[in-house]
Amino acid sequence: MGASYLAVGWNRQKKIYDWLIFAFCVLYLATFVVLTAIFNPDYTFETVLIRATSTLAVIILHVTLSIGPLTRINKKFLPLLYNRRHLGVSMFCIILVHGSFSILQFHSLGNVNPFVSLFTSNTHFGSLADFPFQALGFFALIIFFLMAITSHDFWLHNLSPKVWKTLHMFVYLAYFLVVMHVMLGVIQYETNPVFIIIMLIGAFTLIALHLIAGTREVNKDDVIYKLKQDGYVLVCDVKDIEEDRAKMFCLDTERIAVYKTGGKLFAVNNVCKHQNGPLGEGKVIDGCITCPWHGYQYLPQNGQSPPPFKEKVSTYDVKLEGTHVWLNPKAYAEGTERPGAVISVVNAE
């Protein structure tokens, strides 16, 4: 978390993350150039760079889009999520190099403005075999550019989480444009099937991961809780909740996380104010509920971020009868303190 929005600072974790990205990119590009020089020595350097950066960007794009569902399936992938935006910005830089060299090589040698040439040199929109695929890549680049320049929390704060999230969901439109850009380009210029293979493997992997993660979320939301009394719903046994961890329940379309910590049970809204991360998948660290996505924290008893931070989430009443955990889905105003349910020694055994 940050009390103010300053220029990006690199802590040890970010430095390691970025160095790994940099090392992978350099190794990939170097390997691509060397192999091309060995097997296709007639290619120009510009052509090799265009191909190398295109395949590298496509690989990083698929990895970036896979991280979200992977973390929902297995928490071991969470370290990849913390600084995922660094991966996205790196991908944009690679795509920018690819796009710049493509425009220089194919549209800068005439007497027409390169950007005008990009959109006027091929107008066969009705032909699949000769579709102006380069324009699709240009529009995808614009979307990635907007995402890259708004990746810092300064923009999330000023645009509001809802607007910011909506903007960044356009990544899926950009992905579609990239797929069409690559596939149509392959049809027109390539005989090597490697590009098609990369795209197909990537697309099928993304679809499978999102379906698996989505199915798990739907199954959680579809659980029916039959026992109710005085506004409370029986949700689980106290032993089902790990210490300093939570279980998430969907009641009246609202996702609620019930935490066990310090000998009590507390209930808060499951949605983090930062990027709508799942608080129920996080844990209590130093007395604070910590979002597993980016580390935003909230006090379990009142849903308030510790000073000087100002984020707040709704709280709920929870009670214990024997070992049975009862939850009231009626939310209190964000930041409202609730006493929590005391776990007796008998309850805990």
DOROLUM-988373 format. One record per residue (C-alpha): residue in three letters; x, y, z. Coordinates in nm, 2 decimals. Layout:
N
<node rest="Ala" x="X" y="Y" z="Z"/>
...
***
This chain:
349
<node rest="Met" x="0.00" y="0.00" z="0.00"/>
<node rest="Gly" x="0.11" y="0.36" z="-0.04"/>
<node rest="Ala" x="0.00" y="0.66" z="0.16"/>
<node rest="Ser" x="0.07" y="0.88" z="-0.14"/>
<node rest="Tyr" x="0.12" y="0.83" z="-0.51"/>
<node rest="Leu" x="0.49" y="0.89" z="-0.59"/>
<node rest="Ala" x="0.72" y="0.79" z="-0.87"/>
<node rest="Val" x="0.74" y="0.41" z="-0.89"/>
<node rest="Gly" x="0.99" y="0.27" z="-0.63"/>
<node rest="Trp" x="1.15" y="-0.07" z="-0.68"/>
<node rest="Asn" x="1.17" y="-0.29" z="-0.38"/>
<node rest="Arg" x="1.37" y="-0.61" z="-0.37"/>
<node rest="Gln" x="1.08" y="-0.82" z="-0.50"/>
<node rest="Lys" x="1.01" y="-0.58" z="-0.79"/>
<node rest="Lys" x="1.38" y="-0.58" z="-0.88"/>
<node rest="Ile" x="1.39" y="-0.96" z="-0.90"/>
<node rest="Tyr" x="1.07" y="-0.97" z="-1.10"/>
<node rest="Asp" x="1.19" y="-0.71" z="-1.35"/>
<node rest="Trp" x="1.54" y="-0.87" z="-1.38"/>
<node rest="Leu" x="1.38" y="-1.20" z="-1.46"/>
<node rest="Ile" x="1.16" y="-1.04" z="-1.72"/>
<node rest="Phe" x="1.46" y="-0.86" z="-1.87"/>
<node rest="Ala" x="1.68" y="-1.17" z="-1.87"/>
<node rest="Phe" x="1.41" y="-1.38" z="-2.04"/>
<node rest="Cys" x="1.35" y="-1.12" z="-2.31"/>
<node rest="Val" x="1.72" y="-1.08" z="-2.38"/>
<node rest="Leu" x="1.77" y="-1.46" z="-2.39"/>
<node rest="Tyr" x="1.47" y="-1.51" z="-2.61"/>
<node rest="Leu" x="1.57" y="-1.24" z="-2.86"/>
<node rest="Ala" x="1.93" y="-1.35" z="-2.87"/>
<node rest="Thr" x="1.83" y="-1.71" z="-2.93"/>
<node rest="Phe" x="1.59" y="-1.61" z="-3.20"/>
<node rest="Val" x="1.85" y="-1.40" z="-3.38"/>
<node rest="Val" x="2.12" y="-1.67" z="-3.36"/>
<node rest="Leu" x="1.89" y="-1.95" z="-3.48"/>
<node rest="Thr" x="1.77" y="-1.73" z="-3.77"/>
<node rest="Ala" x="2.12" y="-1.64" z="-3.87"/>
<node rest="Ile" x="2.21" y="-2.02" z="-3.88"/>
<node rest="Phe" x="1.90" y="-2.15" z="-4.06"/>
<node rest="Asn" x="1.79" y="-1.84" z="-4.26"/>
<node rest="Pro" x="2.10" y="-1.62" z="-4.32"/>
<node rest="Asp" x="1.93" y="-1.43" z="-4.60"/>
<node rest="Tyr" x="1.69" y="-1.24" z="-4.37"/>
<node rest="Thr" x="1.76" y="-0.88" z="-4.29"/>
<node rest="Phe" x="1.82" y="-0.77" z="-3.93"/>
<node rest="Glu" x="1.50" y="-0.56" z="-3.94"/>
<node rest="Thr" x="1.29" y="-0.86" z="-4.05"/>
<node rest="Val" x="1.44" y="-1.09" z="-3.78"/>
<node rest="Leu" x="1.37" y="-0.82" z="-3.51"/>
<node rest="Ile" x="1.01" y="-0.79" z="-3.63"/>
<node rest="Arg" x="0.96" y="-1.16" z="-3.61"/>
<node rest="Ala" x="1.15" y="-1.20" z="-3.28"/>
<node rest="Thr" x="0.96" y="-0.92" z="-3.10"/>
<node rest="Ser" x="0.62" y="-1.04" z="-3.24"/>
<node rest="Thr" x="0.66" y="-1.40" z="-3.11"/>
<node rest="Leu" x="0.81" y="-1.27" z="-2.78"/>
<node rest="Ala" x="0.52" y="-1.03" z="-2.73"/>
<node rest="Val" x="0.26" y="-1.30" z="-2.80"/>
<node rest="Ile" x="0.42" y="-1.53" z="-2.55"/>
<node rest="Ile" x="0.43" y="-1.27" z="-2.28"/>
<node rest="Leu" x="0.07" y="-1.17" z="-2.35"/>
<node rest="His" x="-0.05" y="-1.52" z="-2.30"/>
<node rest="Val" x="0.15" y="-1.55" z="-1.98"/>
<node rest="Thr" x="0.01" y="-1.22" z="-1.85"/>
<node rest="Leu" x="-0.35" y="-1.32" z="-1.92"/>
<node rest="Ser" x="-0.29" y="-1.67" z="-1.76"/>
<node rest="Ile" x="-0.17" y="-1.54" z="-1.43"/>
<node rest="Gly" x="-0.52" y="-1.43" z="-1.31"/>
<node rest="Pro" x="-0.70" y="-1.76" z="-1.35"/>
<node rest="Leu" x="-0.39" y="-1.95" z="-1.23"/>
<node rest="Thr" x="-0.39" y="-1.77" z="-0.90"/>
<node rest="Arg" x="-0.76" y="-1.86" z="-0.85"/>
<node rest="Ile" x="-0.68" y="-2.22" z="-0.92"/>
<node rest="Asn" x="-0.36" y="-2.24" z="-0.72"/>
<node rest="Lys" x="-0.23" y="-1.98" z="-0.47"/>
<node rest="Lys" x="0.13" y="-2.08" z="-0.55"/>
<node rest="Phe" x="0.11" y="-1.85" z="-0.85"/>
<node rest="Leu" x="0.03" y="-1.55" z="-0.64"/>
<node rest="Pro" x="0.39" y="-1.41" z="-0.65"/>
<node rest="Leu" x="0.34" y="-1.37" z="-1.02"/>
<node rest="Leu" x="0.04" y="-1.16" z="-0.97"/>
<node rest="Tyr" x="0.18" y="-0.90" z="-0.73"/>
<node rest="Asn" x="0.38" y="-0.72" z="-1.01"/>
<node rest="Arg" x="0.19" y="-0.84" z="-1.31"/>
<node rest="Arg" x="0.16" y="-0.49" z="-1.44"/>
<node rest="His" x="0.54" y="-0.49" z="-1.49"/>
<node rest="Leu" x="0.50" y="-0.78" z="-1.72"/>
<node rest="Gly" x="0.23" y="-0.59" z="-1.91"/>
<node rest="Val" x="0.44" y="-0.28" z="-1.95"/>
<node rest="Ser" x="0.73" y="-0.49" z="-2.07"/>
<node rest="Met" x="0.51" y="-0.65" z="-2.33"/>
<node rest="Phe" x="0.40" y="-0.31" z="-2.45"/>
<node rest="Cys" x="0.76" y="-0.20" z="-2.49"/>
<node rest="Ile" x="0.83" y="-0.51" z="-2.70"/>
<node rest="Ile" x="0.52" y="-0.45" z="-2.91"/>
<node rest="Leu" x="0.62" y="-0.09" z="-2.96"/>
<node rest="Val" x="0.96" y="-0.20" z="-3.10"/>
<node rest="His" x="0.78" y="-0.45" z="-3.32"/>
<node rest="Gly" x="0.53" y="-0.19" z="-3.45"/>
<node rest="Ser" x="0.79" y="0.07" z="-3.50"/>
<node rest="Phe" x="1.02" y="-0.15" z="-3.71"/>
<node rest="Ser" x="0.72" y="-0.28" z="-3.91"/>
<node rest="Ile" x="0.62" y="0.08" z="-4.00"/>
<node rest="Leu" x="0.97" y="0.17" z="-4.09"/>
<node rest="Gln" x="1.03" y="-0.13" z="-4.31"/>
<node rest="Phe" x="0.69" y="-0.14" z="-4.48"/>
<node rest="His" x="0.56" y="0.22" z="-4.48"/>
<node rest="Ser" x="0.85" y="0.47" z="-4.46"/>
<node rest="Leu" x="1.02" y="0.42" z="-4.80"/>
<node rest="Gly" x="0.76" y="0.61" z="-5.01"/>
<node rest="Asn" x="0.65" y="0.97" z="-5.02"/>
<node rest="Val" x="0.33" y="0.91" z="-4.81"/>
<node rest="Asn" x="0.32" y="0.97" z="-4.44"/>
<node rest="Pro" x="0.39" y="0.62" z="-4.28"/>
<node rest="Phe" x="0.08" y="0.63" z="-4.07"/>
<node rest="Val" x="-0.13" y="0.73" z="-4.36"/>
<node rest="Ser" x="0.03" y="0.45" z="-4.56"/>
<node rest="Leu" x="-0.05" y="0.21" z="-4.28"/>
<node rest="Phe" x="-0.43" y="0.27" z="-4.34"/>
<node rest="Thr" x="-0.44" y="0.34" z="-4.71"/>
<node rest="Ser" x="-0.18" y="0.10" z="-4.87"/>
<node rest="Asn" x="-0.43" y="-0.19" z="-4.83"/>
<node rest="Thr" x="-0.80" y="-0.14" z="-4.83"/>
<node rest="His" x="-0.92" y="-0.49" z="-4.91"/>
<node rest="Phe" x="-1.14" y="-0.52" z="-4.61"/>
<node rest="Gly" x="-1.37" y="-0.76" z="-4.79"/>
<node rest="Ser" x="-1.10" y="-1.02" z="-4.86"/>
<node rest="Leu" x="-0.99" y="-1.26" z="-4.59"/>
<node rest="Ala" x="-0.68" y="-1.36" z="-4.78"/>
<node rest="Asp" x="-0.57" y="-0.99" z="-4.83"/>
<node rest="Phe" x="-0.72" y="-0.82" z="-4.52"/>
<node rest="Pro" x="-0.52" y="-0.52" z="-4.39"/>
<node rest="Phe" x="-0.41" y="-0.70" z="-4.08"/>
<node rest="Gln" x="-0.15" y="-0.44" z="-3.98"/>
<node rest="Ala" x="-0.43" y="-0.19" z="-3.88"/>
<node rest="Leu" x="-0.56" y="-0.45" z="-3.63"/>
<node rest="Gly" x="-0.21" y="-0.46" z="-3.47"/>
<node rest="Phe" x="-0.20" y="-0.08" z="-3.45"/>
<node rest="Phe" x="-0.53" y="-0.06" z="-3.27"/>
<node rest="Ala" x="-0.42" y="-0.33" z="-3.03"/>
<node rest="Leu" x="-0.10" y="-0.13" z="-2.97"/>
<node rest="Ile" x="-0.31" y="0.18" z="-2.87"/>
<node rest="Ile" x="-0.50" y="-0.03" z="-2.61"/>
<node rest="Phe" x="-0.18" y="-0.16" z="-2.47"/>
<node rest="Phe" x="-0.04" y="0.19" z="-2.46"/>
<node rest="Leu" x="-0.34" y="0.32" z="-2.26"/>
<node rest="Met" x="-0.30" y="0.03" z="-2.02"/>
<node rest="Ala" x="0.07" y="0.08" z="-1.98"/>
<node rest="Ile" x="0.05" y="0.45" z="-1.90"/>
<node rest="Thr" x="-0.23" y="0.40" z="-1.65"/>
<node rest="Ser" x="-0.07" y="0.10" z="-1.48"/>
<node rest="His" x="0.04" y="0.30" z="-1.17"/>
<node rest="Asp" x="-0.19" y="0.34" z="-0.87"/>
<node rest="Phe" x="-0.20" y="0.71" z="-0.92"/>
<node rest="Trp" x="-0.43" y="0.65" z="-1.22"/>
<node rest="Leu" x="-0.64" y="0.39" z="-1.04"/>
<node rest="His" x="-0.70" y="0.63" z="-0.76"/>
<node rest="Asn" x="-0.79" y="0.93" z="-0.98"/>
<node rest="Leu" x="-0.99" y="0.74" z="-1.24"/>
<node rest="Ser" x="-1.17" y="0.53" z="-0.97"/>
<node rest="Pro" x="-1.13" y="0.15" z="-0.94"/>
<node rest="Lys" x="-1.44" y="0.09" z="-1.15"/>
<node rest="Val" x="-1.33" y="0.31" z="-1.45"/>
<node rest="Trp" x="-0.97" y="0.18" z="-1.42"/>
<node rest="Lys" x="-1.09" y="-0.18" z="-1.42"/>
<node rest="Thr" x="-1.31" y="-0.12" z="-1.72"/>
<node rest="Leu" x="-1.03" y="0.03" z="-1.91"/>
<node rest="His" x="-0.80" y="-0.26" z="-1.83"/>
<node rest="Met" x="-1.06" y="-0.51" z="-1.93"/>
<node rest="Phe" x="-1.01" y="-0.39" z="-2.29"/>
<node rest="Val" x="-0.70" y="-0.62" z="-2.28"/>
<node rest="Tyr" x="-0.94" y="-0.89" z="-2.41"/>
<node rest="Leu" x="-1.03" y="-0.68" z="-2.71"/>
<node rest="Ala" x="-0.66" y="-0.62" z="-2.77"/>
<node rest="Tyr" x="-0.60" y="-0.99" z="-2.74"/>
<node rest="Phe" x="-0.86" y="-1.06" z="-3.01"/>
<node rest="Leu" x="-0.71" y="-0.79" z="-3.23"/>
<node rest="Val" x="-0.36" y="-0.95" z="-3.18"/>
<node rest="Val" x="-0.50" y="-1.30" z="-3.27"/>
<node rest="Met" x="-0.65" y="-1.17" z="-3.59"/>
<node rest="His" x="-0.34" y="-0.96" z="-3.67"/>
<node rest="Val" x="-0.12" y="-1.26" z="-3.64"/>
<node rest="Met" x="-0.35" y="-1.52" z="-3.81"/>
<node rest="Leu" x="-0.42" y="-1.29" z="-4.10"/>
<node rest="Gly" x="-0.06" y="-1.20" z="-4.14"/>
<node rest="Val" x="0.04" y="-1.57" z="-4.14"/>
<node rest="Ile" x="-0.21" y="-1.64" z="-4.41"/>
<node rest="Gln" x="-0.06" y="-1.36" z="-4.63"/>
<node rest="Tyr" x="0.31" y="-1.39" z="-4.57"/>
<node rest="Glu" x="0.42" y="-1.70" z="-4.37"/>
<node rest="Thr" x="0.46" y="-2.06" z="-4.46"/>
<node rest="Asn" x="0.61" y="-2.16" z="-4.13"/>
<node rest="Pro" x="0.34" y="-2.30" z="-3.90"/>
<node rest="Val" x="0.51" y="-2.20" z="-3.58"/>
<node rest="Phe" x="0.30" y="-1.88" z="-3.55"/>
<node rest="Ile" x="-0.02" y="-2.06" z="-3.58"/>
<node rest="Ile" x="0.09" y="-2.32" z="-3.33"/>
<node rest="Ile" x="0.18" y="-2.06" z="-3.07"/>
<node rest="Met" x="-0.15" y="-1.88" z="-3.11"/>
<node rest="Leu" x="-0.36" y="-2.20" z="-3.10"/>
<node rest="Ile" x="-0.18" y="-2.34" z="-2.79"/>
<node rest="Gly" x="-0.20" y="-2.00" z="-2.62"/>
<node rest="Ala" x="-0.57" y="-1.95" z="-2.70"/>
<node rest="Phe" x="-0.67" y="-2.30" z="-2.59"/>
<node rest="Thr" x="-0.47" y="-2.26" z="-2.27"/>
<node rest="Leu" x="-0.63" y="-1.93" z="-2.18"/>
<node rest="Ile" x="-0.98" y="-2.06" z="-2.25"/>
<node rest="Ala" x="-0.93" y="-2.37" z="-2.04"/>
<node rest="Leu" x="-0.78" y="-2.18" z="-1.75"/>
<node rest="His" x="-1.06" y="-1.92" z="-1.75"/>
<node rest="Leu" x="-1.33" y="-2.19" z="-1.77"/>
<node rest="Ile" x="-1.18" y="-2.38" z="-1.48"/>
<node rest="Ala" x="-1.14" y="-2.07" z="-1.26"/>
<node rest="Gly" x="-1.48" y="-1.95" z="-1.36"/>
<node rest="Thr" x="-1.65" y="-2.28" z="-1.28"/>
<node rest="Arg" x="-1.49" y="-2.28" z="-0.94"/>
<node rest="Glu" x="-1.62" y="-1.93" z="-0.87"/>
<node rest="Val" x="-1.97" y="-2.02" z="-0.99"/>
<node rest="Asn" x="-1.98" y="-2.33" z="-0.77"/>
<node rest="Lys" x="-1.89" y="-2.12" z="-0.47"/>
<node rest="Asp" x="-2.17" y="-1.88" z="-0.55"/>
<node rest="Asp" x="-2.43" y="-2.15" z="-0.61"/>
<node rest="Val" x="-2.40" y="-2.31" z="-0.27"/>
<node rest="Ile" x="-2.74" y="-2.31" z="-0.10"/>
<node rest="Tyr" x="-2.75" y="-2.25" z="0.28"/>
<node rest="Lys" x="-3.07" y="-2.40" z="0.41"/>
<node rest="Leu" x="-3.06" y="-2.33" z="0.79"/>
<node rest="Lys" x="-3.16" y="-1.98" z="0.88"/>
<node rest="Gln" x="-3.27" y="-1.81" z="1.20"/>
<node rest="Asp" x="-3.33" y="-1.45" z="1.31"/>
<node rest="Gly" x="-3.16" y="-1.32" z="0.99"/>
<node rest="Tyr" x="-2.85" y="-1.54" z="1.04"/>
<node rest="Val" x="-2.75" y="-1.82" z="0.80"/>
<node rest="Leu" x="-2.56" y="-2.14" z="0.91"/>
<node rest="Val" x="-2.25" y="-2.14" z="0.68"/>
<node rest="Cys" x="-1.99" y="-2.38" z="0.82"/>
<node rest="Asp" x="-1.82" y="-2.53" z="1.13"/>
<node rest="Val" x="-1.56" y="-2.32" z="1.31"/>
<node rest="Lys" x="-1.31" y="-2.60" z="1.25"/>
<node rest="Asp" x="-1.35" y="-2.54" z="0.87"/>
<node rest="Ile" x="-1.17" y="-2.20" z="0.90"/>
<node rest="Glu" x="-0.79" y="-2.20" z="0.95"/>
<node rest="Glu" x="-0.63" y="-1.97" z="1.20"/>
<node rest="Asp" x="-0.55" y="-1.63" z="1.04"/>
<node rest="Arg" x="-0.74" y="-1.74" z="0.73"/>
<node rest="Ala" x="-1.09" y="-1.70" z="0.60"/>
<node rest="Lys" x="-1.37" y="-1.89" z="0.42"/>
<node rest="Met" x="-1.58" y="-1.70" z="0.16"/>
<node rest="Phe" x="-1.96" y="-1.73" z="0.14"/>
<node rest="Cys" x="-2.20" y="-1.59" z="-0.11"/>
<node rest="Leu" x="-2.52" y="-1.48" z="0.06"/>
<node rest="Asp" x="-2.79" y="-1.27" z="-0.12"/>
<node rest="Thr" x="-2.54" y="-1.22" z="-0.41"/>
<node rest="Glu" x="-2.29" y="-1.07" z="-0.17"/>
<node rest="Arg" x="-1.95" y="-1.23" z="-0.12"/>
<node rest="Ile" x="-1.85" y="-1.23" z="0.25"/>
<node rest="Ala" x="-1.52" y="-1.34" z="0.40"/>
<node rest="Val" x="-1.53" y="-1.49" z="0.76"/>
<node rest="Tyr" x="-1.19" y="-1.47" z="0.92"/>
<node rest="Lys" x="-1.06" y="-1.66" z="1.23"/>
<node rest="Thr" x="-0.79" y="-1.46" z="1.41"/>
<node rest="Gly" x="-0.70" y="-1.38" z="1.77"/>
<node rest="Gly" x="-0.96" y="-1.61" z="1.92"/>
<node rest="Lys" x="-1.25" y="-1.45" z="1.73"/>
<node rest="Leu" x="-1.44" y="-1.47" z="1.41"/>
<node rest="Phe" x="-1.49" y="-1.15" z="1.20"/>
<node rest="Ala" x="-1.68" y="-1.10" z="0.88"/>
<node rest="Val" x="-1.60" y="-0.84" z="0.61"/>
<node rest="Asn" x="-1.69" y="-0.78" z="0.24"/>
<node rest="Asn" x="-1.48" y="-1.01" z="0.02"/>
<node rest="Val" x="-1.39" y="-0.74" z="-0.23"/>
<node rest="Cys" x="-1.08" y="-0.53" z="-0.19"/>
<node rest="Lys" x="-1.11" y="-0.16" z="-0.27"/>
<node rest="His" x="-0.79" y="-0.16" z="-0.47"/>
<node rest="Gln" x="-0.86" y="-0.38" z="-0.77"/>
<node rest="Asn" x="-1.15" y="-0.59" z="-0.65"/>
<node rest="Gly" x="-0.92" y="-0.86" z="-0.52"/>
<node rest="Pro" x="-1.06" y="-1.15" z="-0.32"/>
<node rest="Leu" x="-0.99" y="-1.07" z="0.05"/>
<node rest="Gly" x="-1.11" y="-1.41" z="0.16"/>
<node rest="Glu" x="-0.82" y="-1.57" z="-0.02"/>
<node rest="Gly" x="-0.57" y="-1.37" z="0.18"/>
<node rest="Lys" x="-0.45" y="-1.40" z="0.54"/>
<node rest="Val" x="-0.41" y="-1.20" z="0.85"/>
<node rest="Ile" x="-0.06" y="-1.05" z="0.87"/>
<node rest="Asp" x="0.04" y="-0.83" z="1.17"/>
<node rest="Gly" x="-0.32" y="-0.82" z="1.28"/>
<node rest="Cys" x="-0.45" y="-0.70" z="0.94"/>
<node rest="Ile" x="-0.64" y="-0.88" z="0.67"/>
<node rest="Thr" x="-0.41" y="-0.87" z="0.37"/>
<node rest="Cys" x="-0.53" y="-0.89" z="0.01"/>
<node rest="Pro" x="-0.35" y="-1.16" z="-0.18"/>
<node rest="Trp" x="-0.33" y="-0.96" z="-0.49"/>
<node rest="His" x="-0.14" y="-0.64" z="-0.40"/>
<node rest="Gly" x="-0.11" y="-0.64" z="-0.02"/>
<node rest="Tyr" x="-0.38" y="-0.39" z="0.07"/>
<node rest="Gln" x="-0.47" y="-0.43" z="0.44"/>
<node rest="Tyr" x="-0.78" y="-0.39" z="0.65"/>
<node rest="Leu" x="-0.85" y="-0.44" z="1.02"/>
<node rest="Pro" x="-1.08" y="-0.74" z="1.07"/>
<node rest="Gln" x="-1.29" y="-0.58" z="1.35"/>
<node rest="Asn" x="-1.40" y="-0.27" z="1.14"/>
<node rest="Gly" x="-1.29" y="-0.32" z="0.78"/>
<node rest="Gln" x="-1.08" y="-0.01" z="0.79"/>
<node rest="Ser" x="-0.73" y="0.02" z="0.65"/>
<node rest="Pro" x="-0.48" y="0.11" z="0.93"/>
<node rest="Pro" x="-0.38" y="0.48" z="0.94"/>
<node rest="Pro" x="-0.28" y="0.67" z="0.73"/>
<node rest="Phe" x="-0.46" y="0.47" z="0.47"/>
<node rest="Lys" x="-0.83" y="0.54" z="0.42"/>
<node rest="Glu" x="-0.98" y="0.24" z="0.23"/>
<node rest="Lys" x="-1.28" y="0.07" z="0.40"/>
<node rest="Val" x="-1.50" y="-0.24" z="0.34"/>
<node rest="Ser" x="-1.83" y="-0.34" z="0.49"/>
<node rest="Thr" x="-1.86" y="-0.55" z="0.80"/>
<node rest="Tyr" x="-2.11" y="-0.81" z="0.91"/>
<node rest="Asp" x="-2.23" y="-0.98" z="1.22"/>
<node rest="Val" x="-2.11" y="-1.34" z="1.29"/>
<node rest="Lys" x="-2.20" y="-1.56" z="1.59"/>
<node rest="Leu" x="-2.11" y="-1.91" z="1.72"/>
<node rest="Glu" x="-2.35" y="-2.17" z="1.85"/>
<node rest="Gly" x="-2.14" y="-2.46" z="1.97"/>
<node rest="Thr" x="-1.91" y="-2.51" z="1.67"/>
<node rest="His" x="-2.16" y="-2.38" z="1.42"/>
<node rest="Val" x="-2.08" y="-2.05" z="1.25"/>
<node rest="Trp" x="-2.38" y="-1.83" z="1.18"/>
<node rest="Leu" x="-2.35" y="-1.52" z="0.95"/>
<node rest="Asn" x="-2.59" y="-1.23" z="0.90"/>
<node rest="Pro" x="-2.57" y="-1.11" z="0.53"/>
<node rest="Lys" x="-2.70" y="-0.76" z="0.63"/>
<node rest="Ala" x="-2.40" y="-0.53" z="0.58"/>
<node rest="Tyr" x="-2.30" y="-0.25" z="0.81"/>
<node rest="Ala" x="-2.17" y="0.08" z="0.67"/>
<node rest="Glu" x="-1.81" y="0.05" z="0.55"/>
<node rest="Gly" x="-1.57" y="0.08" z="0.84"/>
<node rest="Thr" x="-1.83" y="0.00" z="1.11"/>
<node rest="Glu" x="-1.67" y="-0.18" z="1.41"/>
<node rest="Arg" x="-1.83" y="-0.51" z="1.51"/>
<node rest="Pro" x="-1.73" y="-0.72" z="1.82"/>
<node rest="Gly" x="-1.68" y="-1.05" z="1.64"/>
<node rest="Ala" x="-1.77" y="-1.39" z="1.77"/>
<node rest="Val" x="-1.55" y="-1.52" z="2.06"/>
<node rest="Ile" x="-1.42" y="-1.87" z="2.01"/>
<node rest="Ser" x="-1.42" y="-2.06" z="2.34"/>
<node rest="Val" x="-1.18" y="-2.34" z="2.42"/>
<node rest="Val" x="-1.47" y="-2.59" z="2.37"/>
<node rest="Asn" x="-1.55" y="-2.44" z="2.03"/>
<node rest="Ala" x="-1.19" y="-2.47" z="1.91"/>
<node rest="Glu" x="-1.14" y="-2.83" z="2.01"/>
***
